[in-house]
Amino acid sequence: MSQSFPFWFCPNLLKYVDQVDKLPVDSDDLIALIAPRPVYITAAQDDQWADPRGMFMAALAAGPVYKLLKAEGLETHQMPGLNQPIMHTIAFHIREGKHAVTAFDWDQFLAFADLHLRAH
C-alpha cells in the first residue's frame, strides 16, 4: 500500500517496504497508545488490502494494555462473524462488502459513541 498510495503515509515508511519485520512499531502498539480511551476498529470482508484478520489480531494484542489500565479489550479471542460487532472499550466489526463507510458502519459508530459518551 505504501507504494501504491504513498500520499497516505509518511515518506519514511518506504524504507520498510521489503523489511516489515524491521518496523519500529506495529498496529497493536499504536492501538495500545490510545488506552484506556475507547477505540473502534472496522474492516470490510472484501477489503483484503486492509487485512481484516490482521486488524482483529492487532486489536486483540492491544487488549493487555487496556486491561492494565482497568479498561476492557475485545474480551474474546474469536474473530466475529460478518456484521456482528464487538462493543467494549476496544470495539471491532467486519462487515460485508468492499472498502467504504456504509450505513451499517455509521449505525455501529453511533451505538459505540452512545455506549461511551452518554453516561458521561
N, C-alpha and C positions, 0 to 999 in steps of 0.2 A: 504494500500500500504506500509506503514512503516513496517509492519510485514512481508509482502511477499518479499519486496525489500529493506531491511534495509540499504544496501550499497548506496542507493540514498539519504539518509537523515542523518542528524546529530543524533547521538545516543540519544540525549536529547529528541527528538520528541517522542520516545516510551512511555514516561510517560504520554502522552496525548492521547493514543490510545482509551481509553474509556471515555475521557473527552475533546473532541474537543472544547466544549464551554469555556474551560479554557485556550486555546491557547492565548499567549500574542499578536499575530498578525495574520492577515488573508491575503489571496491573494491580496485583494484590497489595503491593507496597503503597501504591497511590490511593487505593480504596482505604487501606488501614490508616492513612494520614487524615482521613476525614473523621475517623472515630472520635467521639461516640455519636456524632451527628448522623441523622438519617440519610441514607443514600439509596437511590433506586437505579437498578441496572436492568436494561432490557435488550432483547435481541429478537430477531425475526428468523424463522425457520430457513428461509431461502437466502439469507444474507450470510453466506459462508465466509466471505472476506472478514466479517466481524468476528467469526469464530464463536458462535453461541455457547458451545461446550466450554471453551476456554474462559469466556466471560463468567459463566457459572462457577467454574473452578477458582477464578480469581476472587469472586465474592465469598466463596466458601473459605478460602485461605485467609481472608482478612478477618474472619469471624473471631479468632482468638484475641485479637487486639480489642475488638468491640466488647468481648466478654471481660477482659481485663479491666476495661473502663465501665463495667456494670451496664452494658447495653447488649441487645440481642444481635446475634449473627443471623444466618439463614435458618438456623435451628433444624436443619436436615442435611443429609449428605446425598440425598436423591434429587437429581435434576427434575424439575416439574414437567408435567406434560404440557402440550400446547395450550395456550390460553388459560393457564392455571397459575395465577400469580402467588408468590410467597410474599407475605407482608409482615416484616418485622422491622427492626431498625435498619438492617440491610434487607432490601426488597429486590426481587428478581422475577421477570417473566420472559418467556419465549412465546411468541405468537406466530400464527400462520402468516405466510406472505413474505414479501420482499422488504428491502431497505426502505423505510418510510416511517412517518409518525401517523398513526391511524386513530380513528375514534376509540378503538379498544385501548390503545396506549393512553390516550387522554383520560379515559374513564379510570384507569388504574392509577395514573399520576394524581388525579384529584382525590381518589379514595385514600391514597398514601398521604397526601397533604392533610386531609381531614384527620387521619389517624394520628399524625404527629403534631399538627398545629392547632386543631380545635380545642384541645384540652388546656392549651397554654393561654 
